[in-house]
C-alpha cells in the first residue's frame, strides 16, 4: 500500500512539474478538435412513409384462380428493385445530382454512394420509410420525392412490363405447343389409319383382330347349336306320319225318320265348332235337305238299307310344321356356314397383318403417351394464361394492392447531424485527457529522483534526505500566481467550450 501511495505521489509530482505542457497540449487538442467540429457541415435528412395494403375481400376471392402475388412478395420485390442501377440513374437525371458528374467515374461513385445512402426501413408489415441525408436540404427533399415517385411508378410499370413479358412468353409457348400438338395428332391419325385393324377401337383396349376372333368363336357356337336343332327336327320329322285319316260322313241307319234326326243332331254339333260356310257344315246341310226331300216315301225309306260312315286322308299339320322348321334350320345353317367362312377369312387376314407388323401396339402407346404429354402441357399453358389475365384485371381494374403515402417528404429545416454537443464535449475531454497524458509521459521520461527510495534503487548508500519545507511567505508568493494562471487557463478553456455549446444550440434553434 505504501508503494502504491509513493507511486501515485511520484506521478502527481511529475504532472505538476510539467503542468504547463499539459495545459498547452489540452489547448492545442481542444482548439484543433473544435475547429474540426466547426468545419463539419450540417447534414439534413428527408424522409417519407408509405403504406401498402392488399384488398382483404378480393385477395381471398382470387386465391386459387389467379396467380398468387402476395403482399410480402410485392414489397420484397419493390425493395430489391427500387435501388437498382437503372432507377438510381433515373434519380440522378431528375435531380441536381447530375450537375456534379464530370465523367463515367463520377457517375459510378455517385451511384454507389446513393445506393448506400438511401435507406428503405420497414417499420411494420405494411409500413416502411424512405430516408436520405445530404448537406443540402433541398437536394435531400428532391431525392426522397423522386425516389418515392419512382417507387410508385415501378409498381405499375414493372407489373405491366412483367405481365407483357409473361404474356409474350406464354403466347410463344402456346404457339409452339400448338404446333407440336397438331404434329402429334397428325402422326397419331396417320398411324391409326394405317393400322386401324390392329389398334384399339374402344376405351376397353379391344381391337379388330380380337373382335374378329370373338366373332368366329360366336358364329361357330351358333352353327353348332343350329345344327343340333336341325338334327333333332330331322328325327322328329322321320317319326311323324305325313298324313292322317279323318271321318267325313257318319253312318246312316235304314229307318228314314231316324236318319233325318241323326243328321240334324250332327249339324248342330258341327255348328258349335264351325261356321256356316265350313265345308262340313255345308255338306251336312245338303244331306239334311236330301233326307227331307225323300221323307214322303216312308216305305221306300224304310226299305232302304243302312249306309256306313265315310273317311278321308288329310295331310298331317304337325308334319308340315316340322318340315318347315327343318327347312328354316337348313337355311340358317347355310347362312352361318357362309358367315363363319367370311369371319375366318377376316381373322386370317388380320392375323397376317399382325404377324407382318409386330410392335404396333407399343408404337401406338408411345405416340399416344407423347400426345397426352403435349396435350397436358398445352392445357396447362392455356389455364395459366387465363389466370394471368385474371390477375392483371385484379391488379389494374380492381386495384388489388393499394399504395398510400402516409407522410409525404418535406424540406428539412433542422439538421440531424453532426451531434455537435457530443463532439464538442468529446473534444474537451480528449484535450484534458491528452494534456494529462502528455504530463504523465514527460514525468516518465524525467530522469530526476523524486525520493530517497528512487535513489536507493540504484544500490548506492544514501545517508539521508532533506525535505522541502514550504509554507513560508516567499513560497506562497511563488506558488499562488502559478496556480491562479493554471486555473485561469483551464477556466478560459471551459468558457470557450460553453460559448461553442451556446452557439451550436442557437444555430439548431434557427
HUFEN-V188781 format. One record per residue. N is the residue number from 1. RES is the residue in one letter. OMEGA is omega in degrees with one decimal (NA if undefined). BURIAL is b if it has 16 or more other ideal C-beta (glycine too) atoms within 10 Angstrom, else e. Layout:
BEGIN
n | res | omega | burial
N | RES | OMEGA | BURIAL
N | RES | OMEGA | BURIAL
END
This chain:
BEGIN
n | res | omega | burial
1 | X | 179.3 | e
2 | X | 178.5 | e
3 | X | 178.4 | e
4 | X | 177.9 | e
5 | X | 179.8 | e
6 | X | 178.8 | e
7 | X | 178.6 | e
8 | X | 179.5 | e
9 | X | 179.9 | e
10 | X | 179.6 | b
11 | X | 178.9 | e
12 | X | 178.9 | e
13 | X | 179.8 | e
14 | X | 178.5 | b
15 | X | -179.0 | b
16 | X | -179.2 | e
17 | X | -178.2 | e
18 | X | -175.7 | b
19 | X | -178.1 | b
20 | X | 173.4 | e
21 | X | 178.4 | b
22 | X | 179.1 | b
23 | X | -179.7 | b
24 | X | 178.5 | e
25 | X | 179.1 | b
26 | X | 178.4 | b
27 | X | -178.4 | b
28 | X | -179.5 | e
29 | X | -177.9 | b
30 | X | -179.0 | b
31 | X | 179.0 | e
32 | X | 179.8 | e
33 | X | -179.9 | b
34 | X | 176.4 | b
35 | X | 177.6 | e
36 | X | 178.2 | e
37 | X | 179.4 | b
38 | X | -179.8 | e
39 | X | 178.8 | e
40 | X | -178.7 | e
41 | X | 176.8 | e
42 | X | 178.6 | b
43 | X | -179.0 | b
44 | X | -176.9 | b
45 | X | 173.6 | b
46 | X | -179.1 | b
47 | X | 177.7 | b
48 | X | 179.0 | b
49 | X | -180.0 | b
50 | X | 179.1 | b
51 | X | 178.8 | e
52 | X | -178.3 | b
53 | X | 177.3 | e
54 | X | 178.5 | b
55 | X | -176.2 | b
56 | X | 179.1 | e
57 | X | -175.0 | e
58 | X | -177.4 | b
59 | X | 176.2 | b
60 | X | -178.4 | e
61 | X | -176.8 | e
62 | X | -179.2 | b
63 | X | -178.6 | e
64 | X | 179.3 | e
65 | X | -179.3 | e
66 | X | 178.2 | b
67 | X | -174.8 | b
68 | X | 174.0 | e
69 | X | -173.5 | b
70 | X | -179.0 | e
71 | X | -179.0 | b
72 | X | 178.5 | e
73 | X | -179.4 | e
74 | X | -179.8 | b
75 | X | -179.6 | b
76 | X | 179.5 | e
77 | X | 179.9 | b
78 | X | -179.8 | b
79 | X | -177.5 | e
80 | X | -177.1 | e
81 | X | -175.7 | e
82 | X | -177.8 | b
83 | X | 175.0 | b
84 | X | -176.2 | e
85 | X | 178.2 | e
86 | X | 179.5 | e
87 | X | 179.0 | b
88 | X | 176.1 | b
89 | X | 175.6 | e
90 | X | 177.4 | b
91 | X | -179.5 | b
92 | X | -178.1 | b
93 | X | -177.9 | e
94 | X | -179.6 | b
95 | X | -180.0 | b
96 | X | 177.8 | e
97 | X | -179.5 | b
98 | X | -178.4 | e
99 | X | -177.5 | e
100 | X | -177.5 | e
101 | X | 177.4 | e
102 | X | -178.7 | e
103 | X | -179.7 | e
104 | X | 179.9 | e
105 | X | 177.2 | e
106 | X | 178.5 | e
107 | X | 179.6 | b
108 | X | 180.0 | e
109 | X | -179.1 | e
110 | X | 177.7 | b
111 | X | 178.8 | b
112 | X | -179.8 | e
113 | X | 178.4 | e
114 | X | 178.7 | b
115 | X | 178.8 | e
116 | X | -174.6 | e
117 | X | -179.4 | e
118 | X | -176.4 | b
119 | X | 171.7 | e
120 | X | -174.1 | b
121 | X | 175.6 | e
122 | X | 177.7 | e
123 | X | 173.7 | e
124 | X | -179.9 | e
125 | X | -175.7 | e
126 | X | -172.9 | b
127 | X | 175.9 | b
128 | X | -171.7 | b
129 | X | 173.2 | b
130 | X | -173.7 | b
131 | X | 175.9 | b
132 | X | -179.8 | b
133 | X | 178.2 | b
134 | X | 178.7 | b
135 | X | 178.7 | e
136 | X | -177.3 | b
137 | X | 179.4 | b
138 | X | 178.7 | e
139 | X | 177.1 | b
140 | X | 177.8 | b
141 | X | -178.7 | b
142 | X | -179.0 | b
143 | X | -178.7 | b
144 | X | 179.9 | b
145 | X | -179.8 | b
146 | X | -179.6 | b
147 | X | 176.0 | b
148 | X | 176.8 | b
149 | X | 176.7 | e
150 | X | 178.6 | b
151 | X | -178.8 | b
152 | X | -179.8 | e
153 | X | -177.0 | e
154 | X | 179.9 | b
155 | X | -179.1 | b
156 | X | -178.5 | e
157 | X | 179.3 | e
158 | X | 179.2 | e
159 | X | 180.0 | b
160 | X | 178.8 | e
161 | X | 179.0 | e
162 | X | -179.6 | e
163 | X | 179.9 | b
164 | X | 177.3 | e
165 | X | 179.5 | e
166 | X | 179.6 | b
167 | X | 179.2 | e
168 | X | 178.1 | e
169 | X | 179.5 | e
170 | X | 179.3 | b
171 | X | 178.6 | e
172 | X | -179.6 | e
173 | X | -179.7 | e
174 | X | 177.9 | b
175 | X | 178.4 | e
176 | X | -179.8 | e
177 | X | 176.2 | b
178 | X | 176.4 | e
179 | X | 177.7 | e
180 | X | -179.7 | b
181 | X | 177.5 | b
182 | X | 179.3 | e
183 | X | 178.7 | e
184 | X | 178.3 | b
185 | X | 179.3 | e
186 | X | 177.9 | e
187 | X | -179.6 | e
188 | X | -179.2 | e
189 | X | 179.0 | e
190 | X | 179.4 | e
191 | X | 178.8 | b
192 | X | 179.1 | b
193 | X | -179.0 | e
194 | X | -177.0 | e
195 | X | -177.0 | b
196 | X | -178.6 | e
197 | X | -175.9 | b
198 | X | -176.3 | b
199 | X | 178.9 | b
200 | X | 179.8 | b
201 | X | 179.2 | e
202 | X | -177.9 | e
203 | X | -179.0 | e
204 | X | 177.1 | e
205 | X | 179.3 | e
206 | X | 177.4 | e
207 | X | -175.5 | b
208 | X | 177.8 | b
209 | X | 177.3 | b
210 | X | 178.7 | b
211 | X | 179.0 | b
212 | X | 177.2 | b
213 | X | 177.7 | b
214 | X | 179.0 | e
215 | X | 178.9 | b
216 | X | 179.8 | b
217 | X | -179.9 | e
218 | X | -179.4 | e
219 | X | 177.9 | b
220 | X | 176.6 | e
221 | X | 178.5 | e
222 | X | 178.7 | b
223 | X | 178.0 | b
224 | X | 179.5 | e
225 | X | -178.3 | e
226 | X | 178.3 | b
227 | X | 177.7 | b
228 | X | 178.7 | e
229 | X | 177.9 | b
230 | X | 179.0 | b
231 | X | 177.7 | e
232 | X | 177.9 | e
233 | X | 179.2 | b
234 | X | 178.8 | e
235 | X | 179.5 | e
236 | X | 179.8 | e
237 | X | 178.5 | b
238 | X | -179.0 | e
239 | X | -177.3 | e
240 | X | 178.0 | e
241 | X | -179.2 | e
242 | X | -178.5 | e
243 | X | 176.0 | e
244 | X | 178.4 | e
245 | X | 179.5 | e
246 | X | 178.3 | e
247 | X | -177.7 | e
248 | X | -179.5 | e
249 | X | 178.8 | b
250 | X | 178.6 | b
251 | X | -179.1 | e
252 | X | -178.9 | b
253 | X | -178.7 | e
254 | X | -179.7 | e
255 | X | -175.1 | e
256 | X | -176.3 | b
257 | X | -179.6 | e
258 | X | 179.5 | e
259 | X | 178.1 | b
260 | X | -179.7 | b
261 | X | 179.3 | e
262 | X | 178.9 | b
263 | X | 178.0 | b
264 | X | 178.2 | b
265 | X | 179.6 | e
266 | X | 175.8 | b
267 | X | 179.1 | b
268 | X | 178.6 | e
269 | X | 178.4 | e
270 | X | -179.9 | b
271 | X | 177.7 | e
272 | X | -177.2 | e
273 | X | -174.9 | e
274 | X | 177.8 | e
275 | X | -178.8 | e
276 | X | -177.3 | e
277 | X | -179.2 | e
278 | X | -178.4 | e
279 | X | 179.6 | e
280 | X | 178.8 | e
281 | X | 179.6 | b
282 | X | -179.5 | e
283 | X | -179.7 | e
284 | X | 177.4 | b
285 | X | 179.9 | b
286 | X | 178.4 | e
287 | X | 179.5 | b
288 | X | 178.9 | b
289 | X | 178.4 | e
290 | X | 178.7 | e
291 | X | 179.2 | b
292 | X | -179.4 | e
293 | X | 179.6 | e
294 | X | -175.5 | e
295 | X | -177.3 | e
296 | X | -177.7 | e
297 | X | -174.6 | e
298 | X | -178.0 | e
299 | X | 178.8 | e
300 | X | 179.0 | e
301 | X | -178.0 | b
302 | X | -179.8 | e
303 | X | -177.6 | e
304 | X | -179.3 | b
305 | X | 179.7 | e
306 | X | -178.4 | e
307 | X | -178.9 | e
308 | X | 180.0 | e
309 | X | 179.6 | e
310 | X | 178.2 | e
311 | X | -177.1 | e
312 | X | 178.3 | e
313 | X | -179.6 | e
314 | X | 175.4 | e
315 | X | 179.8 | e
316 | X | -179.4 | e
317 | X | 178.9 | e
318 | X | 178.6 | e
319 | X | 178.7 | b
320 | X | 179.4 | e
321 | X | 178.8 | e
322 | X | 179.6 | b
323 | X | 177.4 | e
324 | X | 179.8 | e
325 | X | 179.3 | b
326 | X | 177.0 | b
327 | X | 178.0 | e
328 | X | 178.4 | e
329 | X | 177.9 | b
330 | X | 177.9 | e
331 | X | -179.9 | e
332 | X | 177.9 | b
333 | X | 177.8 | b
334 | X | 179.0 | e
335 | X | 179.9 | e
336 | X | 175.8 | b
337 | X | 179.9 | e
338 | X | 179.8 | e
339 | X | 178.2 | b
340 | X | 179.4 | b
341 | X | 178.6 | e
342 | X | -179.6 | e
343 | X | 178.9 | b
344 | X | 177.3 | b
345 | X | 178.3 | e
346 | X | 178.2 | b
347 | X | 179.0 | b
348 | X | 178.3 | e
349 | X | -180.0 | e
350 | X | 177.7 | b
351 | X | 176.2 | e
352 | X | 177.1 | e
353 | X | -179.5 | e
354 | X | 178.3 | b
355 | X | -179.3 | e
356 | X | -178.9 | e
357 | X | 179.1 | e
358 | X | 177.5 | e
359 | X | -179.8 | e
360 | X | -179.1 | b
361 | X | -179.2 | e
362 | X | 178.5 | e
363 | X | 179.8 | e
364 | X | 177.9 | b
365 | X | 177.5 | e
366 | X | 177.7 | e
367 | X | -179.0 | b
368 | X | 178.3 | b
369 | X | 177.0 | e
370 | X | 178.7 | e
371 | X | -179.7 | b
372 | X | 179.3 | e
373 | X | 179.7 | e
374 | X | 179.9 | b
375 | X | 179.1 | e
376 | X | 178.3 | e
377 | X | 179.2 | b
378 | X | 179.0 | b
379 | X | 179.3 | e
380 | X | 177.3 | e
381 | X | 177.2 | b
382 | X | 179.4 | e
383 | X | 179.0 | e
384 | X | 177.2 | e
385 | X | 177.9 | b
386 | X | 177.1 | e
387 | X | 178.8 | b
388 | X | 177.6 | b
389 | X | 178.9 | e
390 | X | 178.3 | e
391 | X | 178.6 | b
392 | X | 177.9 | b
393 | X | 179.3 | e
394 | X | -178.4 | b
395 | X | -174.0 | b
396 | X | -174.9 | e
397 | X | -175.2 | e
398 | X | 179.6 | e
399 | X | -174.5 | e
400 | X | 179.0 | b
401 | X | -174.7 | b
402 | X | 174.8 | e
403 | X | -179.2 | e
404 | X | 177.2 | e
405 | X | -178.1 | e
406 | X | 178.6 | e
407 | X | 177.4 | e
408 | X | -179.3 | e
409 | X | 177.2 | b
410 | X | 176.2 | e
411 | X | -176.3 | e
412 | X | 178.7 | b
413 | X | -176.9 | e
414 | X | 178.9 | e
415 | X | 178.0 | b
416 | X | 179.1 | e
417 | X | -0.1 | e
418 | X | 176.7 | e
419 | X | -170.4 | e
420 | X | -179.8 | b
421 | X | 179.3 | e
422 | X | -179.6 | e
423 | X | 179.3 | b
424 | X | 178.3 | b
425 | X | 177.7 | e
426 | X | 177.8 | e
427 | X | 178.6 | b
428 | X | 179.0 | b
429 | X | 178.6 | e
430 | X | 178.3 | b
431 | X | 179.2 | b
432 | X | 178.7 | b
433 | X | 178.3 | e
434 | X | 177.7 | b
435 | X | 178.0 | b
436 | X | 178.2 | e
437 | X | 178.6 | b
438 | X | 179.3 | b
439 | X | 178.2 | b
440 | X | 179.9 | b
441 | X | 178.1 | e
442 | X | 176.1 | b
443 | X | 177.5 | b
444 | X | 179.6 | e
445 | X | -179.5 | e
446 | X | -177.4 | e
447 | X | -179.4 | e
448 | X | -178.8 | e
449 | X | -177.3 | e
450 | X | -179.1 | b
451 | X | 178.4 | e
452 | X | 179.4 | e
453 | X | 177.7 | e
454 | X | -179.8 | e
455 | X | 179.0 | e
456 | X | 178.8 | e
457 | X | 177.5 | e
458 | X | 179.6 | e
459 | X | 179.6 | e
460 | X | 177.0 | e
461 | X | -179.7 | e
462 | X | -178.8 | e
463 | X | -178.2 | e
464 | X | -178.3 | e
465 | X | 179.8 | e
466 | X | -178.8 | e
467 | X | 177.2 | e
468 | X | 179.5 | e
469 | X | 178.8 | e
470 | X | 177.5 | e
471 | X | 178.0 | e
472 | X | -178.7 | e
473 | X | -178.3 | e
474 | X | 179.7 | e
475 | X | -179.9 | e
476 | X | 178.6 | e
477 | X | -178.7 | e
478 | X | -176.0 | e
479 | X | -174.8 | e
480 | X | -179.8 | e
481 | X | 179.3 | e
482 | X | 179.5 | e
483 | X | -179.3 | e
484 | X | 178.8 | e
485 | X | 178.6 | e
486 | X | 179.8 | e
487 | X | -179.5 | e
488 | X | 179.4 | e
489 | X | 177.8 | b
490 | X | 178.6 | b
491 | X | 177.9 | e
492 | X | 177.5 | e
493 | X | 178.9 | b
494 | X | 178.4 | e
495 | X | 176.6 | e
496 | X | 178.0 | b
497 | X | 178.6 | b
498 | X | 178.3 | e
499 | X | 178.0 | e
500 | X | 177.8 | b
501 | X | 179.8 | e
502 | X | 179.6 | e
503 | X | 178.4 | e
504 | X | -179.6 | b
505 | X | 178.1 | e
506 | X | 178.5 | e
507 | X | 177.5 | e
508 | X | -179.4 | e
509 | X | 177.2 | e
510 | X | NA | e
END
